Amino acid sequence: MARYDHLAVFRQPDVWSEDRIEGLRLFIDRVIASGAKYNFLGIGRFKKRKEIHDLTLHDQLRAFFDGKLEPVSSDKGKYFCSELVADCFVATGILDPSAAVMYKSDVTSPGDLGKDPTFGTFFGYISVVEGYLVPSTDDFINASTFDELFN
């Protein structure tokens, strides 16, 4: 929160069973115990890696289903922000190993998370700035909220 005036919050309540919540706790405990760091190198190479991923996705999926490609482990020791979120969804089984090929965490951006309902539905904003108004240029300012869609 210290880096941003506001954050967009998403909810995905339908997938969080007790087993998955426990799986998330175990995964986060492993991440903390490993001394995981911020993936500066990964974020620096993100754009080129995403381009390659998008161009080769069909081949990657074919290789996976032919048994020639193993998905990358979620236990890596370093993550950038959206990479960690995507790895949480893989580690907890929300994303199946075959889907993890498509939703490869090191090519998942914050914008990707916000555009894909797999990761949740826009809930609203949080800010530590008293009286803060979200700019009209924010990506989600006109998005329907979770409560509007599901209440």
Chimera marker file (.cmm) of the C-alpha trace (Angstrom):
<marker_set name="trace">
<marker id="1" x="0.000" y="0.000" z="0.000" r="1" g="1" b="0" radius="0.5"/>
<marker id="2" x="2.925" y="2.342" z="0.550" r="1" g="1" b="0" radius="0.5"/>
<marker id="3" x="3.679" y="2.292" z="-3.196" r="1" g="1" b="0" radius="0.5"/>
<marker id="4" x="0.175" y="3.043" z="-4.446" r="1" g="1" b="0" radius="0.5"/>
<marker id="5" x="-2.599" y="5.481" z="-3.623" r="1" g="1" b="0" radius="0.5"/>
<marker id="6" x="-5.185" y="2.732" z="-4.163" r="1" g="1" b="0" radius="0.5"/>
<marker id="7" x="-5.498" y="-0.943" z="-5.015" r="1" g="1" b="0" radius="0.5"/>
<marker id="8" x="-8.244" y="-2.776" z="-6.869" r="1" g="1" b="0" radius="0.5"/>
<marker id="9" x="-9.632" y="-5.749" z="-4.928" r="1" g="1" b="0" radius="0.5"/>
<marker id="10" x="-11.035" y="-8.892" z="-6.545" r="1" g="1" b="0" radius="0.5"/>
<marker id="11" x="-13.089" y="-11.734" z="-5.042" r="1" g="1" b="0" radius="0.5"/>
<marker id="12" x="-13.272" y="-15.337" z="-6.106" r="1" g="1" b="0" radius="0.5"/>
<marker id="13" x="-15.263" y="-16.970" z="-3.284" r="1" g="1" b="0" radius="0.5"/>
<marker id="14" x="-16.622" y="-19.983" z="-5.170" r="1" g="1" b="0" radius="0.5"/>
<marker id="15" x="-13.307" y="-21.811" z="-5.423" r="1" g="1" b="0" radius="0.5"/>
<marker id="16" x="-11.984" y="-21.415" z="-1.870" r="1" g="1" b="0" radius="0.5"/>
<marker id="17" x="-12.891" y="-24.643" z="-0.069" r="1" g="1" b="0" radius="0.5"/>
<marker id="18" x="-11.317" y="-25.433" z="3.315" r="1" g="1" b="0" radius="0.5"/>
<marker id="19" x="-8.826" y="-27.756" z="1.567" r="1" g="1" b="0" radius="0.5"/>
<marker id="20" x="-7.761" y="-25.021" z="-0.828" r="1" g="1" b="0" radius="0.5"/>
<marker id="21" x="-7.429" y="-22.480" z="1.966" r="1" g="1" b="0" radius="0.5"/>
<marker id="22" x="-5.211" y="-24.934" z="3.836" r="1" g="1" b="0" radius="0.5"/>
<marker id="23" x="-3.255" y="-25.549" z="0.621" r="1" g="1" b="0" radius="0.5"/>
<marker id="24" x="-2.765" y="-21.806" z="0.262" r="1" g="1" b="0" radius="0.5"/>
<marker id="25" x="-1.488" y="-21.563" z="3.835" r="1" g="1" b="0" radius="0.5"/>
<marker id="26" x="0.965" y="-24.414" z="3.209" r="1" g="1" b="0" radius="0.5"/>
<marker id="27" x="2.167" y="-22.862" z="-0.043" r="1" g="1" b="0" radius="0.5"/>
<marker id="28" x="2.673" y="-19.421" z="1.532" r="1" g="1" b="0" radius="0.5"/>
<marker id="29" x="4.473" y="-21.025" z="4.483" r="1" g="1" b="0" radius="0.5"/>
<marker id="30" x="6.844" y="-22.714" z="1.962" r="1" g="1" b="0" radius="0.5"/>
<marker id="31" x="7.367" y="-19.413" z="0.134" r="1" g="1" b="0" radius="0.5"/>
<marker id="32" x="8.229" y="-17.656" z="3.411" r="1" g="1" b="0" radius="0.5"/>
<marker id="33" x="10.435" y="-20.512" z="4.659" r="1" g="1" b="0" radius="0.5"/>
<marker id="34" x="12.363" y="-20.515" z="1.364" r="1" g="1" b="0" radius="0.5"/>
<marker id="35" x="13.246" y="-16.852" z="1.848" r="1" g="1" b="0" radius="0.5"/>
<marker id="36" x="11.681" y="-16.041" z="-1.521" r="1" g="1" b="0" radius="0.5"/>
<marker id="37" x="12.706" y="-12.744" z="-3.046" r="1" g="1" b="0" radius="0.5"/>
<marker id="38" x="11.160" y="-10.334" z="-5.522" r="1" g="1" b="0" radius="0.5"/>
<marker id="39" x="11.762" y="-11.540" z="-9.085" r="1" g="1" b="0" radius="0.5"/>
<marker id="40" x="13.445" y="-8.418" z="-10.493" r="1" g="1" b="0" radius="0.5"/>
<marker id="41" x="15.072" y="-10.370" z="-13.326" r="1" g="1" b="0" radius="0.5"/>
<marker id="42" x="11.751" y="-12.028" z="-14.199" r="1" g="1" b="0" radius="0.5"/>
<marker id="43" x="9.870" y="-8.761" z="-14.369" r="1" g="1" b="0" radius="0.5"/>
<marker id="44" x="12.666" y="-7.304" z="-16.498" r="1" g="1" b="0" radius="0.5"/>
<marker id="45" x="12.310" y="-10.139" z="-19.014" r="1" g="1" b="0" radius="0.5"/>
<marker id="46" x="8.523" y="-10.269" z="-18.770" r="1" g="1" b="0" radius="0.5"/>
<marker id="47" x="7.566" y="-8.583" z="-22.051" r="1" g="1" b="0" radius="0.5"/>
<marker id="48" x="9.759" y="-10.750" z="-24.288" r="1" g="1" b="0" radius="0.5"/>
<marker id="49" x="8.854" y="-13.942" z="-22.397" r="1" g="1" b="0" radius="0.5"/>
<marker id="50" x="5.115" y="-13.156" z="-22.717" r="1" g="1" b="0" radius="0.5"/>
<marker id="51" x="5.466" y="-12.574" z="-26.468" r="1" g="1" b="0" radius="0.5"/>
<marker id="52" x="7.187" y="-15.936" z="-26.881" r="1" g="1" b="0" radius="0.5"/>
<marker id="53" x="4.614" y="-17.655" z="-24.652" r="1" g="1" b="0" radius="0.5"/>
<marker id="54" x="1.692" y="-16.242" z="-26.641" r="1" g="1" b="0" radius="0.5"/>
<marker id="55" x="3.268" y="-17.251" z="-29.968" r="1" g="1" b="0" radius="0.5"/>
<marker id="56" x="4.037" y="-20.807" z="-28.812" r="1" g="1" b="0" radius="0.5"/>
<marker id="57" x="1.017" y="-21.549" z="-26.595" r="1" g="1" b="0" radius="0.5"/>
<marker id="58" x="-0.559" y="-24.043" z="-28.999" r="1" g="1" b="0" radius="0.5"/>
<marker id="59" x="2.737" y="-25.960" z="-29.241" r="1" g="1" b="0" radius="0.5"/>
<marker id="60" x="3.155" y="-25.886" z="-25.452" r="1" g="1" b="0" radius="0.5"/>
<marker id="61" x="-0.342" y="-27.300" z="-24.916" r="1" g="1" b="0" radius="0.5"/>
<marker id="62" x="0.233" y="-30.026" z="-27.506" r="1" g="1" b="0" radius="0.5"/>
<marker id="63" x="3.560" y="-30.929" z="-25.840" r="1" g="1" b="0" radius="0.5"/>
<marker id="64" x="1.891" y="-31.043" z="-22.415" r="1" g="1" b="0" radius="0.5"/>
<marker id="65" x="-0.880" y="-33.380" z="-23.566" r="1" g="1" b="0" radius="0.5"/>
<marker id="66" x="1.664" y="-35.516" z="-25.441" r="1" g="1" b="0" radius="0.5"/>
<marker id="67" x="3.572" y="-35.920" z="-22.154" r="1" g="1" b="0" radius="0.5"/>
<marker id="68" x="6.585" y="-33.948" z="-23.380" r="1" g="1" b="0" radius="0.5"/>
<marker id="69" x="6.179" y="-30.837" z="-21.205" r="1" g="1" b="0" radius="0.5"/>
<marker id="70" x="5.934" y="-30.577" z="-17.452" r="1" g="1" b="0" radius="0.5"/>
<marker id="71" x="4.386" y="-27.420" z="-15.993" r="1" g="1" b="0" radius="0.5"/>
<marker id="72" x="6.771" y="-25.221" z="-14.048" r="1" g="1" b="0" radius="0.5"/>
<marker id="73" x="6.610" y="-25.756" z="-10.285" r="1" g="1" b="0" radius="0.5"/>
<marker id="74" x="4.962" y="-23.079" z="-8.162" r="1" g="1" b="0" radius="0.5"/>
<marker id="75" x="7.826" y="-23.394" z="-5.654" r="1" g="1" b="0" radius="0.5"/>
<marker id="76" x="10.425" y="-21.095" z="-7.224" r="1" g="1" b="0" radius="0.5"/>
<marker id="77" x="12.111" y="-18.989" z="-4.577" r="1" g="1" b="0" radius="0.5"/>
<marker id="78" x="11.380" y="-15.702" z="-6.340" r="1" g="1" b="0" radius="0.5"/>
<marker id="79" x="8.218" y="-14.084" z="-7.641" r="1" g="1" b="0" radius="0.5"/>
<marker id="80" x="6.924" y="-10.776" z="-8.909" r="1" g="1" b="0" radius="0.5"/>
<marker id="81" x="3.486" y="-9.730" z="-7.632" r="1" g="1" b="0" radius="0.5"/>
<marker id="82" x="1.109" y="-11.262" z="-10.195" r="1" g="1" b="0" radius="0.5"/>
<marker id="83" x="3.413" y="-14.255" z="-10.631" r="1" g="1" b="0" radius="0.5"/>
<marker id="84" x="2.877" y="-15.108" z="-6.948" r="1" g="1" b="0" radius="0.5"/>
<marker id="85" x="-0.902" y="-14.742" z="-7.294" r="1" g="1" b="0" radius="0.5"/>
<marker id="86" x="-0.990" y="-17.060" z="-10.324" r="1" g="1" b="0" radius="0.5"/>
<marker id="87" x="1.243" y="-19.574" z="-8.518" r="1" g="1" b="0" radius="0.5"/>
<marker id="88" x="-1.156" y="-19.531" z="-5.542" r="1" g="1" b="0" radius="0.5"/>
<marker id="89" x="-3.966" y="-20.571" z="-7.882" r="1" g="1" b="0" radius="0.5"/>
<marker id="90" x="-1.813" y="-23.412" z="-9.266" r="1" g="1" b="0" radius="0.5"/>
<marker id="91" x="-0.495" y="-24.548" z="-5.880" r="1" g="1" b="0" radius="0.5"/>
<marker id="92" x="-4.020" y="-24.770" z="-4.470" r="1" g="1" b="0" radius="0.5"/>
<marker id="93" x="-5.397" y="-26.691" z="-7.450" r="1" g="1" b="0" radius="0.5"/>
<marker id="94" x="-7.725" y="-23.947" z="-8.646" r="1" g="1" b="0" radius="0.5"/>
<marker id="95" x="-5.730" y="-24.046" z="-11.855" r="1" g="1" b="0" radius="0.5"/>
<marker id="96" x="-5.181" y="-27.604" z="-13.058" r="1" g="1" b="0" radius="0.5"/>
<marker id="97" x="-1.678" y="-28.544" z="-14.301" r="1" g="1" b="0" radius="0.5"/>
<marker id="98" x="-2.917" y="-28.370" z="-17.902" r="1" g="1" b="0" radius="0.5"/>
<marker id="99" x="-4.296" y="-24.871" z="-17.270" r="1" g="1" b="0" radius="0.5"/>
<marker id="100" x="-1.003" y="-23.900" z="-15.620" r="1" g="1" b="0" radius="0.5"/>
<marker id="101" x="0.603" y="-24.239" z="-19.054" r="1" g="1" b="0" radius="0.5"/>
<marker id="102" x="-1.800" y="-21.624" z="-20.392" r="1" g="1" b="0" radius="0.5"/>
<marker id="103" x="-1.762" y="-19.492" z="-17.236" r="1" g="1" b="0" radius="0.5"/>
<marker id="104" x="2.020" y="-19.626" z="-16.879" r="1" g="1" b="0" radius="0.5"/>
<marker id="105" x="2.732" y="-17.498" z="-13.836" r="1" g="1" b="0" radius="0.5"/>
<marker id="106" x="5.886" y="-15.786" z="-15.070" r="1" g="1" b="0" radius="0.5"/>
<marker id="107" x="3.932" y="-14.331" z="-18.009" r="1" g="1" b="0" radius="0.5"/>
<marker id="108" x="0.858" y="-13.302" z="-15.997" r="1" g="1" b="0" radius="0.5"/>
<marker id="109" x="0.601" y="-9.543" z="-15.464" r="1" g="1" b="0" radius="0.5"/>
<marker id="110" x="-1.571" y="-7.645" z="-12.984" r="1" g="1" b="0" radius="0.5"/>
<marker id="111" x="-3.691" y="-6.608" z="-15.970" r="1" g="1" b="0" radius="0.5"/>
<marker id="112" x="-4.129" y="-10.260" z="-16.931" r="1" g="1" b="0" radius="0.5"/>
<marker id="113" x="-5.393" y="-11.036" z="-13.433" r="1" g="1" b="0" radius="0.5"/>
<marker id="114" x="-7.903" y="-8.201" z="-13.603" r="1" g="1" b="0" radius="0.5"/>
<marker id="115" x="-9.253" y="-9.218" z="-17.001" r="1" g="1" b="0" radius="0.5"/>
<marker id="116" x="-9.755" y="-12.911" z="-16.319" r="1" g="1" b="0" radius="0.5"/>
<marker id="117" x="-12.663" y="-14.044" z="-14.123" r="1" g="1" b="0" radius="0.5"/>
<marker id="118" x="-10.645" y="-17.131" z="-13.194" r="1" g="1" b="0" radius="0.5"/>
<marker id="119" x="-8.840" y="-14.868" z="-10.727" r="1" g="1" b="0" radius="0.5"/>
<marker id="120" x="-11.939" y="-13.124" z="-9.439" r="1" g="1" b="0" radius="0.5"/>
<marker id="121" x="-14.442" y="-10.380" z="-10.005" r="1" g="1" b="0" radius="0.5"/>
<marker id="122" x="-13.789" y="-6.726" z="-9.243" r="1" g="1" b="0" radius="0.5"/>
<marker id="123" x="-14.979" y="-5.978" z="-5.713" r="1" g="1" b="0" radius="0.5"/>
<marker id="124" x="-13.901" y="-2.384" z="-5.187" r="1" g="1" b="0" radius="0.5"/>
<marker id="125" x="-10.925" y="-0.314" z="-4.083" r="1" g="1" b="0" radius="0.5"/>
<marker id="126" x="-8.927" y="0.140" z="-0.929" r="1" g="1" b="0" radius="0.5"/>
<marker id="127" x="-6.780" y="3.121" z="-0.034" r="1" g="1" b="0" radius="0.5"/>
<marker id="128" x="-4.969" y="4.353" z="3.042" r="1" g="1" b="0" radius="0.5"/>
<marker id="129" x="-5.347" y="7.958" z="1.845" r="1" g="1" b="0" radius="0.5"/>
<marker id="130" x="-8.263" y="9.540" z="3.680" r="1" g="1" b="0" radius="0.5"/>
<marker id="131" x="-10.891" y="10.911" z="1.305" r="1" g="1" b="0" radius="0.5"/>
<marker id="132" x="-9.064" y="9.492" z="-1.718" r="1" g="1" b="0" radius="0.5"/>
<marker id="133" x="-10.937" y="9.502" z="-5.018" r="1" g="1" b="0" radius="0.5"/>
<marker id="134" x="-9.961" y="6.912" z="-7.604" r="1" g="1" b="0" radius="0.5"/>
<marker id="135" x="-9.002" y="8.615" z="-10.882" r="1" g="1" b="0" radius="0.5"/>
<marker id="136" x="-11.465" y="8.315" z="-13.750" r="1" g="1" b="0" radius="0.5"/>
<marker id="137" x="-8.655" y="6.761" z="-15.813" r="1" g="1" b="0" radius="0.5"/>
<marker id="138" x="-8.362" y="3.687" z="-13.580" r="1" g="1" b="0" radius="0.5"/>
<marker id="139" x="-8.851" y="0.404" z="-15.469" r="1" g="1" b="0" radius="0.5"/>
<marker id="140" x="-11.739" y="-0.700" z="-13.249" r="1" g="1" b="0" radius="0.5"/>
<marker id="141" x="-13.510" y="2.596" z="-12.496" r="1" g="1" b="0" radius="0.5"/>
<marker id="142" x="-16.484" y="1.663" z="-14.686" r="1" g="1" b="0" radius="0.5"/>
<marker id="143" x="-16.414" y="-2.085" z="-14.029" r="1" g="1" b="0" radius="0.5"/>
<marker id="144" x="-19.384" y="-3.802" z="-12.457" r="1" g="1" b="0" radius="0.5"/>
<marker id="145" x="-18.568" y="-4.851" z="-8.921" r="1" g="1" b="0" radius="0.5"/>
<marker id="146" x="-18.930" y="-8.282" z="-7.393" r="1" g="1" b="0" radius="0.5"/>
<marker id="147" x="-21.928" y="-7.107" z="-5.349" r="1" g="1" b="0" radius="0.5"/>
<marker id="148" x="-23.635" y="-5.597" z="-8.402" r="1" g="1" b="0" radius="0.5"/>
<marker id="149" x="-23.205" y="-8.825" z="-10.341" r="1" g="1" b="0" radius="0.5"/>
<marker id="150" x="-23.966" y="-11.388" z="-7.650" r="1" g="1" b="0" radius="0.5"/>
<marker id="151" x="-26.258" y="-9.773" z="-5.062" r="1" g="1" b="0" radius="0.5"/>
<link id1="1" id2="2" r="1" g="1" b="0" radius="0.2"/>
<link id1="2" id2="3" r="1" g="1" b="0" radius="0.2"/>
<link id1="3" id2="4" r="1" g="1" b="0" radius="0.2"/>
<link id1="4" id2="5" r="1" g="1" b="0" radius="0.2"/>
<link id1="5" id2="6" r="1" g="1" b="0" radius="0.2"/>
<link id1="6" id2="7" r="1" g="1" b="0" radius="0.2"/>
<link id1="7" id2="8" r="1" g="1" b="0" radius="0.2"/>
<link id1="8" id2="9" r="1" g="1" b="0" radius="0.2"/>
<link id1="9" id2="10" r="1" g="1" b="0" radius="0.2"/>
<link id1="10" id2="11" r="1" g="1" b="0" radius="0.2"/>
<link id1="11" id2="12" r="1" g="1" b="0" radius="0.2"/>
<link id1="12" id2="13" r="1" g="1" b="0" radius="0.2"/>
<link id1="13" id2="14" r="1" g="1" b="0" radius="0.2"/>
<link id1="14" id2="15" r="1" g="1" b="0" radius="0.2"/>
<link id1="15" id2="16" r="1" g="1" b="0" radius="0.2"/>
<link id1="16" id2="17" r="1" g="1" b="0" radius="0.2"/>
<link id1="17" id2="18" r="1" g="1" b="0" radius="0.2"/>
<link id1="18" id2="19" r="1" g="1" b="0" radius="0.2"/>
<link id1="19" id2="20" r="1" g="1" b="0" radius="0.2"/>
<link id1="20" id2="21" r="1" g="1" b="0" radius="0.2"/>
<link id1="21" id2="22" r="1" g="1" b="0" radius="0.2"/>
<link id1="22" id2="23" r="1" g="1" b="0" radius="0.2"/>
<link id1="23" id2="24" r="1" g="1" b="0" radius="0.2"/>
<link id1="24" id2="25" r="1" g="1" b="0" radius="0.2"/>
<link id1="25" id2="26" r="1" g="1" b="0" radius="0.2"/>
<link id1="26" id2="27" r="1" g="1" b="0" radius="0.2"/>
<link id1="27" id2="28" r="1" g="1" b="0" radius="0.2"/>
<link id1="28" id2="29" r="1" g="1" b="0" radius="0.2"/>
<link id1="29" id2="30" r="1" g="1" b="0" radius="0.2"/>
<link id1="30" id2="31" r="1" g="1" b="0" radius="0.2"/>
<link id1="31" id2="32" r="1" g="1" b="0" radius="0.2"/>
<link id1="32" id2="33" r="1" g="1" b="0" radius="0.2"/>
<link id1="33" id2="34" r="1" g="1" b="0" radius="0.2"/>
<link id1="34" id2="35" r="1" g="1" b="0" radius="0.2"/>
<link id1="35" id2="36" r="1" g="1" b="0" radius="0.2"/>
<link id1="36" id2="37" r="1" g="1" b="0" radius="0.2"/>
<link id1="37" id2="38" r="1" g="1" b="0" radius="0.2"/>
<link id1="38" id2="39" r="1" g="1" b="0" radius="0.2"/>
<link id1="39" id2="40" r="1" g="1" b="0" radius="0.2"/>
<link id1="40" id2="41" r="1" g="1" b="0" radius="0.2"/>
<link id1="41" id2="42" r="1" g="1" b="0" radius="0.2"/>
<link id1="42" id2="43" r="1" g="1" b="0" radius="0.2"/>
<link id1="43" id2="44" r="1" g="1" b="0" radius="0.2"/>
<link id1="44" id2="45" r="1" g="1" b="0" radius="0.2"/>
<link id1="45" id2="46" r="1" g="1" b="0" radius="0.2"/>
<link id1="46" id2="47" r="1" g="1" b="0" radius="0.2"/>
<link id1="47" id2="48" r="1" g="1" b="0" radius="0.2"/>
<link id1="48" id2="49" r="1" g="1" b="0" radius="0.2"/>
<link id1="49" id2="50" r="1" g="1" b="0" radius="0.2"/>
<link id1="50" id2="51" r="1" g="1" b="0" radius="0.2"/>
<link id1="51" id2="52" r="1" g="1" b="0" radius="0.2"/>
<link id1="52" id2="53" r="1" g="1" b="0" radius="0.2"/>
<link id1="53" id2="54" r="1" g="1" b="0" radius="0.2"/>
<link id1="54" id2="55" r="1" g="1" b="0" radius="0.2"/>
<link id1="55" id2="56" r="1" g="1" b="0" radius="0.2"/>
<link id1="56" id2="57" r="1" g="1" b="0" radius="0.2"/>
<link id1="57" id2="58" r="1" g="1" b="0" radius="0.2"/>
<link id1="58" id2="59" r="1" g="1" b="0" radius="0.2"/>
<link id1="59" id2="60" r="1" g="1" b="0" radius="0.2"/>
<link id1="60" id2="61" r="1" g="1" b="0" radius="0.2"/>
<link id1="61" id2="62" r="1" g="1" b="0" radius="0.2"/>
<link id1="62" id2="63" r="1" g="1" b="0" radius="0.2"/>
<link id1="63" id2="64" r="1" g="1" b="0" radius="0.2"/>
<link id1="64" id2="65" r="1" g="1" b="0" radius="0.2"/>
<link id1="65" id2="66" r="1" g="1" b="0" radius="0.2"/>
<link id1="66" id2="67" r="1" g="1" b="0" radius="0.2"/>
<link id1="67" id2="68" r="1" g="1" b="0" radius="0.2"/>
<link id1="68" id2="69" r="1" g="1" b="0" radius="0.2"/>
<link id1="69" id2="70" r="1" g="1" b="0" radius="0.2"/>
<link id1="70" id2="71" r="1" g="1" b="0" radius="0.2"/>
<link id1="71" id2="72" r="1" g="1" b="0" radius="0.2"/>
<link id1="72" id2="73" r="1" g="1" b="0" radius="0.2"/>
<link id1="73" id2="74" r="1" g="1" b="0" radius="0.2"/>
<link id1="74" id2="75" r="1" g="1" b="0" radius="0.2"/>
<link id1="75" id2="76" r="1" g="1" b="0" radius="0.2"/>
<link id1="76" id2="77" r="1" g="1" b="0" radius="0.2"/>
<link id1="77" id2="78" r="1" g="1" b="0" radius="0.2"/>
<link id1="78" id2="79" r="1" g="1" b="0" radius="0.2"/>
<link id1="79" id2="80" r="1" g="1" b="0" radius="0.2"/>
<link id1="80" id2="81" r="1" g="1" b="0" radius="0.2"/>
<link id1="81" id2="82" r="1" g="1" b="0" radius="0.2"/>
<link id1="82" id2="83" r="1" g="1" b="0" radius="0.2"/>
<link id1="83" id2="84" r="1" g="1" b="0" radius="0.2"/>
<link id1="84" id2="85" r="1" g="1" b="0" radius="0.2"/>
<link id1="85" id2="86" r="1" g="1" b="0" radius="0.2"/>
<link id1="86" id2="87" r="1" g="1" b="0" radius="0.2"/>
<link id1="87" id2="88" r="1" g="1" b="0" radius="0.2"/>
<link id1="88" id2="89" r="1" g="1" b="0" radius="0.2"/>
<link id1="89" id2="90" r="1" g="1" b="0" radius="0.2"/>
<link id1="90" id2="91" r="1" g="1" b="0" radius="0.2"/>
<link id1="91" id2="92" r="1" g="1" b="0" radius="0.2"/>
<link id1="92" id2="93" r="1" g="1" b="0" radius="0.2"/>
<link id1="93" id2="94" r="1" g="1" b="0" radius="0.2"/>
<link id1="94" id2="95" r="1" g="1" b="0" radius="0.2"/>
<link id1="95" id2="96" r="1" g="1" b="0" radius="0.2"/>
<link id1="96" id2="97" r="1" g="1" b="0" radius="0.2"/>
<link id1="97" id2="98" r="1" g="1" b="0" radius="0.2"/>
<link id1="98" id2="99" r="1" g="1" b="0" radius="0.2"/>
<link id1="99" id2="100" r="1" g="1" b="0" radius="0.2"/>
<link id1="100" id2="101" r="1" g="1" b="0" radius="0.2"/>
<link id1="101" id2="102" r="1" g="1" b="0" radius="0.2"/>
<link id1="102" id2="103" r="1" g="1" b="0" radius="0.2"/>
<link id1="103" id2="104" r="1" g="1" b="0" radius="0.2"/>
<link id1="104" id2="105" r="1" g="1" b="0" radius="0.2"/>
<link id1="105" id2="106" r="1" g="1" b="0" radius="0.2"/>
<link id1="106" id2="107" r="1" g="1" b="0" radius="0.2"/>
<link id1="107" id2="108" r="1" g="1" b="0" radius="0.2"/>
<link id1="108" id2="109" r="1" g="1" b="0" radius="0.2"/>
<link id1="109" id2="110" r="1" g="1" b="0" radius="0.2"/>
<link id1="110" id2="111" r="1" g="1" b="0" radius="0.2"/>
<link id1="111" id2="112" r="1" g="1" b="0" radius="0.2"/>
<link id1="112" id2="113" r="1" g="1" b="0" radius="0.2"/>
<link id1="113" id2="114" r="1" g="1" b="0" radius="0.2"/>
<link id1="114" id2="115" r="1" g="1" b="0" radius="0.2"/>
<link id1="115" id2="116" r="1" g="1" b="0" radius="0.2"/>
<link id1="116" id2="117" r="1" g="1" b="0" radius="0.2"/>
<link id1="117" id2="118" r="1" g="1" b="0" radius="0.2"/>
<link id1="118" id2="119" r="1" g="1" b="0" radius="0.2"/>
<link id1="119" id2="120" r="1" g="1" b="0" radius="0.2"/>
<link id1="120" id2="121" r="1" g="1" b="0" radius="0.2"/>
<link id1="121" id2="122" r="1" g="1" b="0" radius="0.2"/>
<link id1="122" id2="123" r="1" g="1" b="0" radius="0.2"/>
<link id1="123" id2="124" r="1" g="1" b="0" radius="0.2"/>
<link id1="124" id2="125" r="1" g="1" b="0" radius="0.2"/>
<link id1="125" id2="126" r="1" g="1" b="0" radius="0.2"/>
<link id1="126" id2="127" r="1" g="1" b="0" radius="0.2"/>
<link id1="127" id2="128" r="1" g="1" b="0" radius="0.2"/>
<link id1="128" id2="129" r="1" g="1" b="0" radius="0.2"/>
<link id1="129" id2="130" r="1" g="1" b="0" radius="0.2"/>
<link id1="130" id2="131" r="1" g="1" b="0" radius="0.2"/>
<link id1="131" id2="132" r="1" g="1" b="0" radius="0.2"/>
<link id1="132" id2="133" r="1" g="1" b="0" radius="0.2"/>
<link id1="133" id2="134" r="1" g="1" b="0" radius="0.2"/>
<link id1="134" id2="135" r="1" g="1" b="0" radius="0.2"/>
<link id1="135" id2="136" r="1" g="1" b="0" radius="0.2"/>
<link id1="136" id2="137" r="1" g="1" b="0" radius="0.2"/>
<link id1="137" id2="138" r="1" g="1" b="0" radius="0.2"/>
<link id1="138" id2="139" r="1" g="1" b="0" radius="0.2"/>
<link id1="139" id2="140" r="1" g="1" b="0" radius="0.2"/>
<link id1="140" id2="141" r="1" g="1" b="0" radius="0.2"/>
<link id1="141" id2="142" r="1" g="1" b="0" radius="0.2"/>
<link id1="142" id2="143" r="1" g="1" b="0" radius="0.2"/>
<link id1="143" id2="144" r="1" g="1" b="0" radius="0.2"/>
<link id1="144" id2="145" r="1" g="1" b="0" radius="0.2"/>
<link id1="145" id2="146" r="1" g="1" b="0" radius="0.2"/>
<link id1="146" id2="147" r="1" g="1" b="0" radius="0.2"/>
<link id1="147" id2="148" r="1" g="1" b="0" radius="0.2"/>
<link id1="148" id2="149" r="1" g="1" b="0" radius="0.2"/>
<link id1="149" id2="150" r="1" g="1" b="0" radius="0.2"/>
<link id1="150" id2="151" r="1" g="1" b="0" radius="0.2"/>
</marker_set>
